[in-house]
Amino acid sequence: MINPAELELLQQALATLAKGYEKLPSFTAEFDTDAAAQVLQLVAERMHDNYPYYHPQYAGQMLKPPHPVARIAYAMSLWVNPNNHALDGGKASSALEKECIVELGQMYGWDAPLGHLTGGGTMANLEALWVAGRLHPGKRVLGSKQAHYTHSRISDVLGLPFSAVPVCNDGRMDLAAIEAMLKAGDVGTIVATIGNTGLGAVDPLGEILGLANEYDARVHADAAYGGYFGLASELRDETRAVYDRLPEVDSIVVDPHKHGLQPYGCGCVLFRNADVGQFYKHDSPFTYFSSAELHLGEISLECSRPGASAVALWATQQLFPLEKGGQLAQWLDLGLLAARDFWQRLADSEHYQPLMQPELDIVVYALNAADARQASDRARRVFALAAENDLHLALIELPVGLVQSYLPELEANAETMTCLRSVLMKPEHGAWLDRIMTILEDCAVCGSR
């Protein structure tokens, strides 16, 4: 878990950082090291009560360890503790953030997007829908029933009506349902989810763009989870077609703290049209303008934001440029291939039934049983037994009708059914599938007794 080389690199980086302040009179903040040592040991012990998120046997929620270069850069920057709200608070880190935004925008074919980092996808989506609401005041927001639940919450906060669009059996939004809602004439924004967090499904963006154009609606791409996969070479053709259309949307959210190898929290919102910056303008008397340049506080709803996030992301993008065929893209491909391999192994098992074929690196699967209640009970037992064997999965509650499209003989004696879900987002997951399947098969046998 702990690589001593990381601590050595951090020490070297801190030594270089200190040289930048050598001209100042000597000053060291004093603190009680003995008392701090005792507290830190307590903290370390309390932190044992976590799942091993970094390990390949954690195959549950979308938790991916940050790359060492991101950890080290983030930690190093904390000795300065920059604040990227204004240039006075984070001069160097603000410049690094702007460079990161340009590179992220170029990943979607945008040369000069307006955007900034956020505390995560929720805040980033809030900003995107806030701008959408200013452009279409009071108009409805449409989002998938499998979209992240924050969209309905955010819409409520913003005073915008929200309607959930049913999904087809593949987990993507039903286009006929979208058009029926658009015909009412009160829709301002359609949220297309590029990799929904439950099923990993990618909404049919090309068709959504066509409908939005016809009915004069804005399209926001929530690519918080799947935003980096456009770099991959192993996407299915229909999924690749979605990523090819991303340059046409109005706004995009992506979370570098997912596949971008960053610590929490590091989200990002991007707008294709920089003119939307007009909605952010303010005249704060205490923002400390030391430059005539646009500062990030003028284009963000958040005020104080950690410059450390920008430092870590910039360092990571220097080491792993956002380019097709690069190292980051290769790691994404490993996740895609691992998910397909895992899906096939589950299909070959007598105990499990995988649902839709994975578009990204998320696999959802059910336990074979006569009815929905039995299948749910078996899934929960396997979930608990697997954890006892250090394999950590996730549970997902799905409409029985969706599950029945893959298990047609299943008796629907409940409205919803509990299934298992695995996110294979670590590059090492493919090499661990033999062990993961062995544990799963053993737990399925034990759980059926």
VOVEXLO-746196 format. One record per residue (C-alpha): z, x, y; residue in one letter. Coordinates in pm, whole numbers, always signed. Layout:
# VOVEXLO-746196
ATOM       pz       px       py   mitor
ATOM        Z        X        Y       A
...
***
This chain:
# VOVEXLO-746196
ATOM       pz       px       py   mitor
ATOM       +0       +0       +0       M
ATOM     +100     +275     +247       I
ATOM     -137     +567     +279       N
ATOM      +35     +871     +439       P
ATOM     -301     +974     +584       A
ATOM     -288     +670     +813       E
ATOM      +43     +782     +963       L
ATOM      -98    +1131    +1020       E
ATOM     -405     +989    +1195       L
ATOM     -183     +771    +1413       L
ATOM      +25    +1071    +1514       Q
ATOM     -290    +1266    +1604       Q
ATOM     -424     +974    +1811       A
ATOM      -92     +941    +1994       L
ATOM      -96    +1312    +2077       A
ATOM     -441    +1275    +2231       T
ATOM     -330     +964    +2419       L
ATOM      -30    +1149    +2563       A
ATOM     -257    +1418    +2712       K
ATOM     -401    +1156    +2945       G
ATOM      -63    +1125    +3120       Y
ATOM      +43    +1491    +3131       E
ATOM      +29    +1509    +3512       K
ATOM     +309    +1257    +3550       L
ATOM     +669    +1376    +3585       P
ATOM     +842    +1389    +3247       S
ATOM     +990    +1056    +3142       F
ATOM    +1101     +922    +2805       T
ATOM    +1254     +580    +2753       A
ATOM    +1582     +618    +2564       E
ATOM    +1693     +390    +2282       F
ATOM    +1950     +395    +2003       D
ATOM    +1753     +537    +1712       T
ATOM    +2035     +486    +1460       D
ATOM    +2071     +118    +1544       A
ATOM    +1695      +75    +1546       A
ATOM    +1670     +241    +1204       A
ATOM    +1917       -6    +1056       Q
ATOM    +1733     -304    +1200       V
ATOM    +1395     -174    +1084       L
ATOM    +1523     -135     +730       Q
ATOM    +1641     -496     +740       L
ATOM    +1300     -604     +869       V
ATOM    +1124     -412     +591       A
ATOM    +1342     -580     +332       E
ATOM    +1277     -924     +480       R
ATOM     +904     -851     +471       M
ATOM     +924     -827      +91       H
ATOM     +916    -1207     +100       D
ATOM     +539    -1209     +148       N
ATOM     +252    -1240      -92       Y
ATOM      +59     -913     -147       P
ATOM     -224    -1014      +85       Y
ATOM     -385     -669      +71       Y
ATOM     -416     -666     -310       H
ATOM     -721     -790     -508       P
ATOM     -487    -1012     -711       Q
ATOM     -431    -1210     -395       Y
ATOM     -726    -1447     -428       A
ATOM     -593    -1749     -245       G
ATOM     -624    -1808     +126       Q
ATOM     -860    -1625     +362       M
ATOM     -634    -1328     +423       L
ATOM     -807     -992     +440       K
ATOM     -630     -666     +524       P
ATOM     -738     -493     +844       P
ATOM     -922     -167     +801       H
ATOM     -701     +143     +852       P
ATOM     -896     +239    +1165       V
ATOM     -813     -102    +1315       A
ATOM     -445      -72    +1224       R
ATOM     -421     +278    +1369       I
ATOM     -612     +196    +1690       A
ATOM     -404     -118    +1743       Y
ATOM      -76      +67    +1690       A
ATOM     -180     +359    +1909       M
ATOM     -271     +130    +2198       S
ATOM      +77      -28    +2191       L
ATOM     +223     +283    +2350       W
ATOM      +29     +175    +2662       V
ATOM      +50     -201    +2581       N
ATOM     -251     -310    +2790       P
ATOM     -300     -671    +2899       N
ATOM     -663     -779    +2912       N
ATOM     -610    -1066    +3151       H
ATOM     -687     -852    +3455       A
ATOM     -832     -508    +3514       L
ATOM     -504     -380    +3655       D
ATOM     -328     -465    +3330       G
ATOM     -588     -335    +3088       G
ATOM     -846     -119    +3257       K
ATOM     -976      +79    +2958       A
ATOM     -917     -196    +2702       S
ATOM    -1102     -451    +2919       S
ATOM    -1404     -221    +2927       A
ATOM    -1384     -187    +2548       L
ATOM    -1362     -564    +2509       E
ATOM    -1676     -616    +2716       K
ATOM    -1862     -369    +2495       E
ATOM    -1738     -553    +2185       C
ATOM    -1863     -883    +2327       I
ATOM    -2210     -738    +2385       V
ATOM    -2224     -614    +2025       E
ATOM    -2098     -943    +1883       L
ATOM    -2352    -1132    +2093       G
ATOM    -2633     -910    +1968       Q
ATOM    -2532    -1002    +1613       M
ATOM    -2654    -1354    +1706       Y
ATOM    -2958    -1243    +1902       G
ATOM    -2793    -1282    +2244       W
ATOM    -2830     -989    +2483       D
ATOM    -2599    -1107    +2760       A
ATOM    -2359    -1377    +2639       P
ATOM    -2052    -1486    +2829       L
ATOM    -1747    -1442    +2613       G
ATOM    -1418    -1277    +2536       H
ATOM    -1165    -1223    +2263       L
ATOM     -897    -1483    +2194       T
ATOM     -580    -1512    +1992       G
ATOM     -778    -1673    +1709       G
ATOM    -1035    -1933    +1617       G
ATOM     -826    -2227    +1739       T
ATOM     -809    -2101    +2096       M
ATOM    -1175    -1996    +2082       A
ATOM    -1283    -2342    +1966       N
ATOM    -1065    -2503    +2233       L
ATOM    -1253    -2310    +2501       E
ATOM    -1591    -2400    +2354       A
ATOM    -1505    -2771    +2343       L
ATOM    -1344    -2754    +2687       W
ATOM    -1674    -2628    +2830       V
ATOM    -1862    -2889    +2628       A
ATOM    -1637    -3158    +2776       G
ATOM    -1704    -3036    +3128       R
ATOM    -2078    -3057    +3064       L
ATOM    -2054    -3396    +2888       H
ATOM    -1741    -3559    +3039       P
ATOM    -1573    -3811    +2811       G
ATOM    -1843    -3792    +2544       K
ATOM    -1768    -3785    +2173       R
ATOM    -1738    -3473    +1958       V
ATOM    -1873    -3485    +1603       L
ATOM    -1745    -3254    +1332       G
ATOM    -1746    -3240     +955       S
ATOM    -1472    -3402     +749       K
ATOM    -1447    -3058     +589       Q
ATOM    -1432    -2882     +927       A
ATOM    -1108    -2718    +1029       H
ATOM     -851    -2979    +1128       Y
ATOM     -805    -2816    +1469       T
ATOM    -1125    -2975    +1599       H
ATOM     -977    -3323    +1599       S
ATOM     -652    -3191    +1748       R
ATOM     -837    -2996    +2017       I
ATOM    -1048    -3299    +2107       S
ATOM     -730    -3502    +2142       D
ATOM     -577    -3237    +2371       V
ATOM     -893    -3238    +2584       L
ATOM     -908    -3617    +2599       G
ATOM    -1240    -3629    +2413       L
ATOM    -1304    -3883    +2137       P
ATOM    -1367    -3723    +1798       F
ATOM    -1546    -3859    +1492       S
ATOM    -1539    -3698    +1148       A
ATOM    -1876    -3689     +973       V
ATOM    -1880    -3748     +595       P
ATOM    -2003    -3465     +376       V
ATOM    -2245    -3466      +87       C
ATOM    -2146    -3338     -256       N
ATOM    -2233    -2984     -152       D
ATOM    -1972    -2994     +124       G
ATOM    -2224    -3003     +411       R
ATOM    -2236    -3271     +681       M
ATOM    -2439    -3581     +600       D
ATOM    -2738    -3577     +837       L
ATOM    -2795    -3952     +813       A
ATOM    -2436    -4011     +919       A
ATOM    -2480    -3776    +1215       I
ATOM    -2790    -3958    +1333       E
ATOM    -2623    -4297    +1299       A
ATOM    -2341    -4175    +1525       M
ATOM    -2583    -4020    +1773       L
ATOM    -2766    -4350    +1812       K
ATOM    -2455    -4497    +1976       A
ATOM    -2541    -4278    +2276       G
ATOM    -2188    -4150    +2343       D
ATOM    -2201    -3813    +2161       V
ATOM    -2189    -3500    +2373       G
ATOM    -2128    -3227    +2114       T
ATOM    -2193    -3164    +1746       I
ATOM    -1978    -2897    +1581       V
ATOM    -2169    -2724    +1301       A
ATOM    -1932    -2537    +1073       T
ATOM    -2078    -2210     +949       I
ATOM    -1860    -2170     +645       G
ATOM    -1596    -2442     +631       N
ATOM    -1257    -2313     +534       T
ATOM    -1204    -2546     +240       G
ATOM    -1530    -2517      +49       L
ATOM    -1717    -2235     +220       G
ATOM    -2012    -2467     +281       A
ATOM    -2254    -2397     +568       V
ATOM    -2370    -2702     +762       D
ATOM    -2751    -2760     +787       P
ATOM    -2793    -2613    +1132       L
ATOM    -3171    -2645    +1163       G
ATOM    -3164    -3020    +1113       E
ATOM    -2856    -3055    +1336       I
ATOM    -3034    -2871    +1617       L
ATOM    -3329    -3108    +1581       G
ATOM    -3105    -3413    +1609       L
ATOM    -2913    -3266    +1902       A
ATOM    -3237    -3203    +2088       N
ATOM    -3356    -3557    +2023       E
ATOM    -3031    -3717    +2140       Y
ATOM    -2942    -3470    +2417       D
ATOM    -2626    -3331    +2257       A
ATOM    -2474    -2986    +2271       R
ATOM    -2434    -2781    +1949       V
ATOM    -2130    -2563    +1896       H
ATOM    -2122    -2334    +1590       A
ATOM    -1777    -2285    +1449       D
ATOM    -1848    -1962    +1263       A
ATOM    -1485    -1854    +1269       A
ATOM    -1501    -1788     +896       Y
ATOM    -1866    -1722     +819       G
ATOM    -1977    -1560    +1143       G
ATOM    -2040    -1213    +1003       Y
ATOM    -2249    -1314     +702       F
ATOM    -2572    -1302     +900       G
ATOM    -2553     -927     +838       L
ATOM    -2553     -974     +461       A
ATOM    -2860     -939     +241       S
ATOM    -2736    -1154      -50       E
ATOM    -2739    -1496     +118       L
ATOM    -2925    -1779      -51       R
ATOM    -3253    -1864     +121       D
ATOM    -3130    -2197     +261       E
ATOM    -2816    -2030     +395       T
ATOM    -3018    -1747     +548       R
ATOM    -3225    -2012     +727       A
ATOM    -2907    -2138     +895       V
ATOM    -2813    -1794    +1024       Y
ATOM    -3166    -1747    +1154       D
ATOM    -3114    -2051    +1379       R
ATOM    -2777    -1946    +1525       L
ATOM    -2937    -1797    +1840       P
ATOM    -3033    -2154    +1939       E
ATOM    -2681    -2301    +1957       V
ATOM    -2491    -2335    +2284       D
ATOM    -2171    -2161    +2181       S
ATOM    -2034    -1969    +1886       I
ATOM    -1684    -1892    +1765       V
ATOM    -1624    -1601    +1527       V
ATOM    -1297    -1452    +1404       D
ATOM    -1299    -1072    +1374       P
ATOM     -958    -1104    +1206       H
ATOM    -1135    -1248     +905       K
ATOM    -1444    -1051     +795       H
ATOM    -1435     -823    +1099       G
ATOM    -1149     -620     +945       L
ATOM     -906     -685    +1232       Q
ATOM     -532     -758    +1251       P
ATOM     -424    -1105    +1361       Y
ATOM     -496    -1240    +1612       G
ATOM     -848    -1161    +1711       C
ATOM    -1087    -1449    +1764       G
ATOM    -1389    -1464    +1989       C
ATOM    -1581    -1728    +2183       V
ATOM    -1939    -1670    +2301       L
ATOM    -2160    -1882    +2525       F
ATOM    -2537    -1845    +2530       R
ATOM    -2561    -1951    +2894       N
ATOM    -2342    -1736    +3119       A
ATOM    -2358    -2006    +3389       D
ATOM    -2071    -2189    +3217       V
ATOM    -1846    -1924    +3371       G
ATOM    -1837    -2146    +3679       Q
ATOM    -1587    -2373    +3502       F
ATOM    -1332    -2093    +3473       Y
ATOM    -1315    -1991    +3839       K
ATOM     -973    -1969    +3997       H
ATOM     -810    -1818    +4306       D
ATOM     -486    -1676    +4170       S
ATOM     -302    -1471    +4433       P
ATOM     -139    -1250    +4169       F
ATOM     -430    -1148    +3944       T
ATOM     -449     -807    +4111       Y
ATOM     -815     -747    +4186       F
ATOM     -867     -371    +4183       S
ATOM    -1240     -400    +4126       S
ATOM    -1531     -607    +4250       A
ATOM    -1642     -651    +3887       E
ATOM    -1585     -975    +3698       L
ATOM    -1258     -946    +3510       H
ATOM    -1187    -1116    +3180       L
ATOM     -918    -1340    +3328       G
ATOM    -1190    -1520    +3523       E
ATOM    -1367    -1633    +3206       I
ATOM    -1072    -1718    +2984       S
ATOM     -831    -2008    +2956       L
ATOM     -575    -1767    +2812       E
ATOM     -399    -1546    +3062       C
ATOM     -211    -1253    +2910       S
ATOM     -399    -1126    +2605       R
ATOM     -332     -812    +2399       P
ATOM     -563     -528    +2496       G
ATOM     -469     -382    +2159       A
ATOM     -702     -633    +1991       S
ATOM     -997     -503    +2190       A
ATOM     -904     -141    +2120       V
ATOM     -884     -206    +1746       A
ATOM    -1208     -404    +1735       L
ATOM    -1398     -145    +1940       W
ATOM    -1280     +135    +1711       A
ATOM    -1385      -63    +1403       T
ATOM    -1729     -145    +1543       Q
ATOM    -1779     +223    +1626       Q
ATOM    -1704     +316    +1266       L
ATOM    -1889      +19    +1116       F
ATOM    -2170      -95    +1350       P
ATOM    -2274     -460    +1327       L
ATOM    -2606     -394    +1159       E
ATOM    -2787     -519     +853       K
ATOM    -2771     -271     +569       G
ATOM    -2461     -104     +714       G
ATOM    -2128      -55     +540       Q
ATOM    -1980     -380     +671       L
ATOM    -2287     -571     +552       A
ATOM    -2258     -410     +208       Q
ATOM    -1894     -520     +181       W
ATOM    -1997     -875     +269       L
ATOM    -2258     -864       -6       D
ATOM    -1992     -758     -256       L
ATOM    -1793    -1070     -168       G
ATOM    -2097    -1293     -212       L
ATOM    -2178    -1139     -550       L
ATOM    -1816    -1159     -666       A
ATOM    -1802    -1530     -581       A
ATOM    -2118    -1603     -781       R
ATOM    -1993    -1398    -1075       D
ATOM    -1657    -1578    -1065       F
ATOM    -1829    -1918    -1043       W
ATOM    -2033    -1840    -1356       Q
ATOM    -1729    -1717    -1549       R
ATOM    -1548    -2039    -1465       L
ATOM    -1852    -2241    -1576       A
ATOM    -1839    -2060    -1911       D
ATOM    -1470    -2138    -1957       S
ATOM    -1345    -2431    -2165       E
ATOM    -1056    -2486    -1925       H
ATOM    -1220    -2482    -1583       Y
ATOM    -1505    -2655    -1403       Q
ATOM    -1634    -2492    -1084       P
ATOM    -1761    -2731     -819       L
ATOM    -2046    -2650     -577       M
ATOM    -2209    -2310     -615       Q
ATOM    -2062    -2082     -349       P
ATOM    -2265    -2025      -35       E
ATOM    -2029    -1758      +90       L
ATOM    -1728    -1602      -87       D
ATOM    -1517    -1914     -148       I
ATOM    -1501    -2070     -496       V
ATOM    -1346    -2414     -566       V
ATOM    -1271    -2517     -923       Y
ATOM    -1101    -2791    -1118       A
ATOM     -904    -2799    -1441       L
ATOM    -1072    -2992    -1719       N
ATOM     -883    -3312    -1793       A
ATOM     -944    -3677    -1877       A
ATOM     -849    -3811    -1537       D
ATOM     -781    -3703    -1180       A
ATOM     -403    -3714    -1207       R
ATOM     -396    -3499    -1519       Q
ATOM     -638    -3254    -1360       A
ATOM     -420    -3233    -1048       S
ATOM     -107    -3172    -1256       D
ATOM     -281    -2898    -1453       R
ATOM     -406    -2733    -1136       A
ATOM      -57    -2723     -988       R
ATOM      +86    -2580    -1310       R
ATOM     -179    -2308    -1326       V
ATOM     -118    -2229     -959       F
ATOM     +253    -2172    -1026       A
ATOM     +202    -1984    -1354       L
ATOM      -59    -1756    -1200       A
ATOM     +181    -1665     -920       A
ATOM     +442    -1572    -1182       E
ATOM     +180    -1332    -1319       N
ATOM     +105    -1187     -973       D
ATOM     -224    -1371     -931       L
ATOM     -210    -1575     -613       H
ATOM     -447    -1869     -570       L
ATOM     -473    -2160     -327       A
ATOM     -470    -2538     -378       L
ATOM     -710    -2780     -214       I
ATOM     -701    -3161     -211       E
ATOM    -1047    -3318     -243       L
ATOM    -1185    -3673     -262       P
ATOM    -1223    -3774     -624       V
ATOM    -1577    -3893     -557       G
ATOM    -1682    -3542     -459       L
ATOM    -1523    -3393     -772       V
ATOM    -1684    -3657     -995       Q
ATOM    -2029    -3537     -891       S
ATOM    -1945    -3223    -1090       Y
ATOM    -1722    -3391    -1351       L
ATOM    -1901    -3724    -1412       P
ATOM    -1677    -3818    -1707       E
ATOM    -1358    -3777    -1502       L
ATOM    -1159    -4101    -1468       E
ATOM    -1086    -4171    -1101       A
ATOM     -728    -4291    -1123       N
ATOM     -642    -4143     -782       A
ATOM     -818    -4122     -448       E
ATOM     -783    -3746     -422       T
ATOM     -753    -3463     -669       M
ATOM     -588    -3122     -651       T
ATOM     -819    -2831     -729       C
ATOM     -788    -2455     -716       L
ATOM     -955    -2240     -456       R
ATOM    -1014    -1866     -439       S
ATOM    -1142    -1660     -148       V
ATOM    -1301    -1339     -277       L
ATOM    -1331    -1164      +58       M
ATOM    -1210     -820      -44       K
ATOM    -1482     -572     -150       P
ATOM    -1270     -487     -457       E
ATOM    -1257     -843     -592       H
ATOM    -1565     -808     -812       G
ATOM    -1413     -519    -1004       A
ATOM    -1097     -722    -1067       W
ATOM    -1260    -1036    -1205       L
ATOM    -1194     -942    -1569       D
ATOM     -822     -925    -1501       R
ATOM     -827    -1236    -1283       I
ATOM    -1005    -1439    -1552       M
ATOM     -770    -1315    -1824       T
ATOM     -470    -1437    -1625       I
ATOM     -642    -1768    -1546       L
ATOM     -729    -1835    -1910       E
ATOM     -377    -1752    -2026       D
ATOM     -225    -1976    -1758       C
ATOM     -458    -2264    -1850       A
ATOM     -344    -2243    -2213       V
ATOM      +25    -2219    -2121       C
ATOM      -12    -2496    -1864       G
ATOM     -156    -2737    -2118       S
ATOM     +139    -2715    -2356       R
***
